[in-house]
Amino acid sequence: MSSLVNDSHCLLNLRVKHFSKKCRKWLLAGFITFPFLPTPVLAQAAQQNDSVSIETLEQEIQHIEQAQAALQRDLQAVRQQLAVKKQGTTQALAQNQNNGAEGIISNKSAVTASTATEKTVAQKTHEELARVTPPASSMVASLPDEGHSENKASVATVATADSLSEKHPTDNNTANTVPNTLDLIMNPFQNQTDKNGMASLAGMPSDQTPSSGNHSANGSLIIADDDIAKVRQSENGEVEVFKHTDVPTEAIIARHSRDIIAMSANNGVGPHPRESAGAQISGALGDHGIFNLGPMTFVLGGFIDASGVAADRHVASGTFNFWQAMPYRNNPDYHLNNMEASARYTRLSLLVRGNISQNSTISGFVETDFGAGGATTDPYESNSYVMRLRQAYLAYDNTRYNFHVLGGQAWSLATPNRVGIIPRQESVAETIESSMLAGQTWARQWQVRLAKDWFNHRFWAALSVENPATLYDTTGFTDSDGKIVLPNGSTSTITSTGTGLTQPSPYSSELAPDVIGKLAWDPAWGHYEIVGIMHMPHDRVTAADGTGHNYSSLTGGGGGSMVLPIVPKKVELRLAGMVGKGIGRYGSVLLPDATIDAEGRPVPIWSLQATAGIMGHVTPRIDLYGYYGIQEAGRAYFTANGIAYGYGNPLYDNSGCSKELSSACVGSTKRVSEATIGGWWRFLKGHYGTVQAGVQLAYSTREGWQGVGGSPTTHMSEFFFSLRYLPFQ
């Protein structure tokens, strides 16, 4: 039994005829005697491995059980082969006795027939394995390497498929078979375990074509140790072998193979680690809550969240940081501490997916939480927070022509990604605070997005039209529900109060949707992208005589992001930024997009937002992070009749910003910055799901524009905590 456990490479190869005779004996002996091993033997083995973690032992048990099931099937195949050989040998002996020397020829024929029967039995065995295993086209192999370096070069089973002997004849004219696709068997109990998101395959040939003759006697490909490779059939029927940086790997949004929506290149970063907070924020799904109704697959996601914050300033926004409300010293809230906790960010999500054809899928995704506050919200007794919509969209993906369509409410295309341009793979800070990080570029809004990828999913381009909105600053003006009184007596209408179910929120007047374009590149190391935004603020000015005129302004900005895998799958550096005019709302701080001039025309405000951070997956259960973010807004102002208007006017009175209860403090925000560190610990994980805890320390600073009396500054320290139960992961 010890030899069976030690020879882990034998357990991982699910084809008996690949084994040596010695290996077969140990496997069969171990398989037969394992259930009858006495308890002292097992206890002794456990004592010898007391340094191994419980999770590792559970994984080993799973591997052994899988190997046992495979060996049972292969044992049956061997018995069938043996029966065939005996029958063939008996017939050959009978022929030999009757025909003398002619019997030798008949015996050769019988052996040839037996060999063909072996291939038939092996093919049937493979088909039986494929019947209970999801298709390779929708799976990614994941071999365990947690604490087991020898497993990193393990063998992922390769089964031969349709014969291509007419394309690849051998020297002895014996038909050779190569697989149309490489059946990589995914372990559903593992994640982020291999180095590059693909299985390590033994025996890959040095060249990338299967026609080089690097096949075993039974047609299996010979793949060298530690090489990363995948074989698939191209559109013209040719068999393609991808190695190293050319390996296309499915982007698994949920670990289950049926939640694959697109393909992505192996960039050393890969999709979000399954249970990471980044995946949860983006909308990760589970691998437990999966069921089928007819041809449709339903995948559940979400978590129960109990989070809170303790701060040295009283900002009544919970774990959603509203930095512009950080009080200056003139506000008594500056001198008050605050503690608030709730379960309002508990999240529920559902993916519904169906296959249109072998190369195209349609899917729908919806995600909600309880982060909204209604008119009946009671923070003193019932804490009746309202369910709100986070995401709701449909997506069509075609992996033959590599184009993708998305329509509905989703993360804006301006939000950085970590692999390709794929929904639910956004690169956002893994913080507990629901506003994520000062300077983080993001929005969740209606959009119609078209995306296309080339060069084995390494280069991506996307164009999106998205719901527009303009945040106006009207400091100095008389504002009556979006009707702004101008110095010349005219009125500028910039927003209208919502009606019906949308009241009382103001909705800005907009001429056209925001247009966002993005290019993304995934080389062998890292993810890189550039993005641009076009925005058109729009309003109407009505003169005192009853005549009016519409004004519009064309504005926008651009930026980019990158994710650098300093240590692939372990430590990554993230950099992102955007600069432009009229794009303040795309940053977490929600600085203004525009103000208006003396004539009532929209005036876009210059804006900058940037983040830098490092994320470390210390162990499969512990994540640590550190981030710094910054967001700035420029000035746009004028003075008429001795009165100051606009944003950041230097004539604004800031003389009372340090005197408690003084109203002489305009304090237009110039800059907000945040430095934060934190971590997550998944301390329970099993068939029941995952339970994790997180803590975060944050220090934020708000600086105001210079005015009469100086430029005010304030700061805030916060301690965030969270306990989450993810039943579907």
Order of alpha helices (4+ residues) and beta strands (2+ residues): alpha-alpha-alpha-alpha-alpha-alpha-beta-beta-beta-beta-beta-alpha-beta-beta-beta-beta-beta-beta-beta-beta-beta-beta-beta-beta-beta-beta-beta-beta-beta-beta-beta-beta-beta-beta-beta-beta-beta-beta-beta-beta-beta
